[in-house]
Amino acid sequence: MKRREFLGISALTAAAGLGLAGATCSFTTGEVELNEYDVPLKEIPTEFNGFRIGVLSDIHFGPAVLEQWLSEATQLLNKANIDLCLFGGDHIYVPSSFVATSFPYYRNKEYDNLHGAKKAQAIFETVAKYISTINATYGLFATYGNHDRWTAPADCSEIFSKQGVSFLVNHERVIMHKGARLRLFGTDDYWTGVPRSPGYNHKEFRDELRVVLSHNPDYLSELTKQQEPFHLGVAGHTHGGQIKLPGIGALFYNVRDTDFAEGLVRRSLANGNEATVFVSRGLGTVEIPYRLNCPPEVAVLELRSA
């Protein structure tokens, strides 16, 4: 944690200096973007050509993220005509470190007088209220991020489930679409939980679309090393860097495998398969309550049978 905090302060200070020097430098904290991606995937059932998956990750709702931003994110997805919606974890953020609590940034004053379990429950209830309104033909699915596990994991899964959001933690769900199967596997958090392999090496899983939802893309990187033949992985956690300095870029992504920093990444496997991973920039912030040259995003992945 100390390394992340130090880099955060350095990034904000350097950005201010570069801004004074005339470099392109823009605070983009609340500028929610809808980004659509065409995702060609090899050897998937042709029935999934045009299938649309919404992605909303790293909401980090709490004192630093305005309810308006969460509302905008859900409205954007509701207009996108999606078939499935995935939530990549870190739904909550309660500042506790010296760096985080040093900023006078409490945008949601209603959380000032709430503490402990009551604060966590109120935050998760607000998130669940909004995301449960998203229209997706085959449902809404979420998993844990490290902040959810650190704060109140049982409250998170219970409150989401009551609002109709299915929680997948080392579990899978099979979805039938036009007679073809989509096998969705949600993992536990890579840092704070005990994630397990989906076990897609079995021949019985060959004739279907295989999707893995994991908060931390380092877990998906590990799956590619194990030659797990999934078609699409979805993750968050990196925030796309959150603070990007002009001419330098992000100083810290908080992952070991920085190939999976943000956006679409393809990795060839030794067995001839190819894995595609999408890493969302997410919606919220941690430590420093701002984004610099790195707008928050909700995403739609439109699959193509390649």
ABEGO torsion letter per residue (X at the ends): XAAAAAAAAAAAAAAAAAAAAGBBBBBAAABBBBBBBBBBBBGBBAAABGBBBBBBBGAGBEAABBAAAAAAAAAAAAAAGBABBBBAEGABBBBABAAAAABBABABAAAAABBEAAAAAAAAAAAAAAAAABBBAAEBBBBBBAAAAAABAAAAAAAAAAAGBBBBBGBBBBBBBGGBBBBBBBBBBAAABBBBBAGAABAAAABBBBBBBBABAAAAAAAAAAGBBBABBBBBGAGGGGBBBBGAEBABAGBABAABABEBBBBBBAAGBBBBBBBBAEABBBGBABBBGBBBBBBBBBBBBX
